[in-house]
Amino acid sequence: MEKSQHFHRAVELNFSVGSECLRSLVQKYLRDKGVTLVQHIQEPHVRQCLGQLKLFPDQKQILNGPDPQLNAMDVSLIIILLLYTFPGQLTAADKSFVEGLREKRNELSHQPRAELNDDTLFKESCHFILQISKSIDSTYKKNVVKQINELRRRELVNTYSSLDRILINNDVYILKLVEGCCTEQGDKDNELLIKFGLTKWIKQLCRGIDAAEFLNTLKSQNIISNQEKREFEQEYSNGGQIRRLVLYMVNCASKDNLYKMCRCLRQVSPQLADIVENSECDGQEIERYLNMEAKENVRKVLQKALKISVTNVFQQKKFTFT
């Protein structure tokens, strides 16, 4: 219970107080510039900067709309605006605080069991939030301090469902894909796109997959263990089991098993596989990767067997000579 409270308290801090703090920082920068959000977005250097990022269609729709509103933007888009479109306002200190808070959100998204051992992440998040609020103004910081203290004193905090946590993961993948911040860009982007697809289309997956049958298939292919399967089955509903599975796949599964799961999904529903993979290649990229990995594994096994064989021959000759 205590570990769960640590997690949900940190989530509420980051995705309530922290999110509003980031929006208020954008508003502060706009006031400093003396422009509205629409005027800021329409500035040539801002449009050029946003054009160089791999924004998603719904993000472009918000930014290019006649009356974009900060409240309509997800946190990933707010962070993009802060880090990339305010070069004259974003100080080195503010940049480090925004990036630090983003990292805390990332850490929360990678907790498949919705548990934290202590309140370290909560305290670290508080530090970044308070520093950002200080940059806004003293009155705003006092209000944030009150909110944080109230959250600290609360014995029970709101419990975030598996669906909420999946949406948190989706927010993280959007930001990573937009920024293109990965090494091995092409291959890594494919992996991120699949994780993004699993979290974005979670409702469709819950409706379109028979959880019991799919879990049995994954277990037979050694993609999940028997223990993991039993943990997923603790959820009563079909959708609950699929949501637990998705949280596991995006946070704990290896790349090989993630791709193998996509192969199994395609056998169940090619349509769902297409939207999850964000591809019209009929799974060819997935098969190409898995075939290459299979060949590499065979090569490693043969190389190891050859090394053992050579070692045994050498030892036999040495024994005979002796």
N, C-alpha and C positions, 0 to 999 in steps of 0.2 A: 504493500500500500504506500509506504513512504517513498520508495523508488518511483512509483507511478506519479505521486504528487510532485516530486522534483521535476519530472519530465513535463507534466501538463502546466506547472507553474511557469517553467521556462518558455514553453510554447506560447502561453497567453501573454507573457511579457514581450516576446519578440514579435508576435503577430497581431498584437493590439497596440500596446504602448510604442513599441519599436516602429511599426509601420506608420503610425500617425506622426511620429517624430520625423521620419524621413520625408513625409509629405509636407510637414511644416517647414522643413529646411528648404525645400523647393520654393515654397511660398515666400520665404525670407529672401532667397536669392532674387526672385522676381521683383520683390519690393525694392531691393538694393539697385536693381537695374532700371526700375521705373517703367516696367512693361507688364503686359498681361501674358498669360500662358500662350495664347494664340499668337501674339506678336513675337514672343520668344521662339516658338517653333518655326515661324515663317522667316526668321533671320537666315540669310544665305549660308553662313558658316555652320549653323545648327542643322539645316537641311542637308548640307553636304556631309556632316559628321554622321547623322542618322542614316543617310543613304549608303554609307560604307559598312554599316552593321547589317547583320542578317536578321532583320526584324521579321516577326511572324505576321501573317495577313491581318489578324485581329488587332495587333498592335499598330500596324500602319493605318488601319481604319480609324482607330481612336485619334491618332496624331493628325491625320489628314482631314478629320471631320470639321464641320463648321464651328463647333463649340467644344473642344476637348476639355475634359474635367479631370482633375487629379484624383477625385474619388472614384472615377471609372477605371483608373489604371491599376493593374496589379503591381505588387511591390517590385517585381523584376523590371518593369518599365520605369518606375520611379527611380530605381538605382541607376538605370542606364542614363536617364536624364541628368541625374546628379553628377555622375562620373565623366560623362562625355560632352555635355552641352553647356557647362558653366565654367569655362576656363578662367574667366576673370573673377569669379566669385569663390570657386572651390579652392580653399587653402590646402596646403600639404597636410595639415593636422586634420581638417574635416575629411579629406580623402581617406586618411588612414582609419578614421572612426567609422566611416560608411563601409569601407572594405572589411573592417573588423566585425561590424554587426552582420554583414553579409556572411562572413565565415561562421559566425555562431548559428545563423539560420541553417547553413549547410550542415553543420554538425547535428542539429536537431533532426534534419531530414533523414540522416543515416542511422536512426535508432529504431530498428524494426520491432523491438519489443515494447516501445513506448515507456522506457524506464531509464532513469539516471541514478547513479550511485550516490550522488550528493548534489549540493546546490552550486557547485563550481561554475557550471555553464550559466546559471542564473546571474551570479555575481559578475562574471565577465561581460555578459550582455548588458547588465546595468551600467557598467563602466562606460561602454560605448554610447549607450542611449543618453546618459547624463552629459557626456562630453558634447554630443550633438545638440542636446537641448540648451547647453550653455552657449553654443554658437548662435542660437536663435535669439534668446534674450533671457534676462534674469527671471521675469515673471513666468515665462513658459517653463523654465527649469524648475521653479518652485512647484508648479502644477504637476510636472512629471515626477518629482520626488514624492509628492502626496500619493500619486497613483501607484508608484513602486512600493511605498510603505504599506499601503492598503493591501496590495497583492501579497506582500510578505506576511502580513498578519492573518490573512484569510486561512482558515483551517482547511477548507475544501475549495478547490478551484474547478473551473469548467473542465470537463473531460473531453478531449478531442478524439473523435471517432477515427477508425481506420481510413474512412473516406477523406476526412480532413487532412490526415497525415499524407495520404496519396497526393492531394492537391498541393501540399507543401513541397513534396518532392517535385511535382510538375513545375512549380515556380522556380525551383533551383535549376532544373534542366533547361528551361526557357532561357534563363540568364546565361548559362554556359554556352548554349548553342548560338545565341545572338552575338555574344562576344567572340565566339570562335577561339576560346582561350586554351585550346588543347594542343599538345604536341601530337605528332603522327595524325595530322588533322583529318584526313579523309576517313581512315579506318576508325578513329576514335569518335568522329561525328556519327558514324553508322551506329555504334553502340549507344551513344547518347540519344540518337533519334528513336531507337527502339525503346529505351527507358522512358523517353518523353511520350512516345505513342502509348505505352502501357498505362501511364498515369493520366494522359489526356482522355483516352477512350475507355476509362475504367467502367463507366456505366453500361456501355455497349458490351464490354466483355462479360460483365455480370449477367446481362440478359441473354447473351448468345452462347454461353459455354455451360455445359453440364459439369459442375465442379467435381462430383464424385468420379465420373468417368475420366475427366481430364487429369485429376490427381493420380488416379491409378495408372494412367499412361505415363505420366512423368516419373512415377515411382518405378515402373517397369523399365524405363530407359535410364535409370540411375541419375536423373536430373535432380530429384529431391530424395531424401532419405525416408525411411519408414517413420522415424521419429518426427521429422518435419511434416510429413503427411498427417500424422496424428494431431499435431499442433494446429494445423489448418482446419482439421475436421472438428475441432472444439467449437468453432463457430457454427451456430445453428443453421443459418440460412445459406443458400447457394451463393448469393452475392457476398456474404461475409467471408466465406472460404476463398473466393476468387480475390477479394481485396487483400486478405492475409497473404495469399500466394504472390500477388503483385508486389506488395511491400518487401517480401523476401527476395524476389527476383531482382528488383532494382537496387537493393541495398546489400545483399549477401551473396548472390549467385556469381559464379565465375562467368567470364565472357563466353566460354565454350557452352556452358549450360544455358545461358541466356539465349544464345543462337539455337541451341537444340530445342528449347522451349518454343521458339518461333517456328521451327520445323514441325513440331507437334501441333501447334496452333493452326498451321496451314492445312494439315490433314483434317482438322475438325471444321475449320471455316476459312477458306481462302480469302473471303472478303474482309474478315477481321484481321487476318494476317497482313493484308495489303495496307490497311490504315495504320496498324501498329508499326509496321516497318517503314511507313511513309514512302512506299516504293511501288512501281508497277512492273517489277522484274519477275513476278511470280516466284519469289524466293530464290532466284538464281544467285544473288549475292551471298545469301545465307549458306546455300549449298556449296558455293565456291570456297568460302572460308572454312566450312566444316571439313570438306574434302582435303584442303591443304593441311589442316591441323591433323587429320587422320594420317596422311602421308608422313608428316613430320614425326608423329608419335611412333609410327612403324620404323622410321629411320633411326630414331633414338633407341628403340628396343633392339634393333639389329646391331647398332653400334655398341651397345652395352654387352650384348651376347658375344660379339666378336672380341671385345676387350677381355671378357672373362675367359673365352676360349684360348686366346693368345697367352694369357696369364697362366692358365692351367698347363698348356704345352710347355711353356718355359720352366715351370716348376717341376714337371715330369722329367724334362731333360736334365735339369739341375740335380734331381734326385738320382737319376740313372748314372750321371757322371760321378757323383759322390760315391 
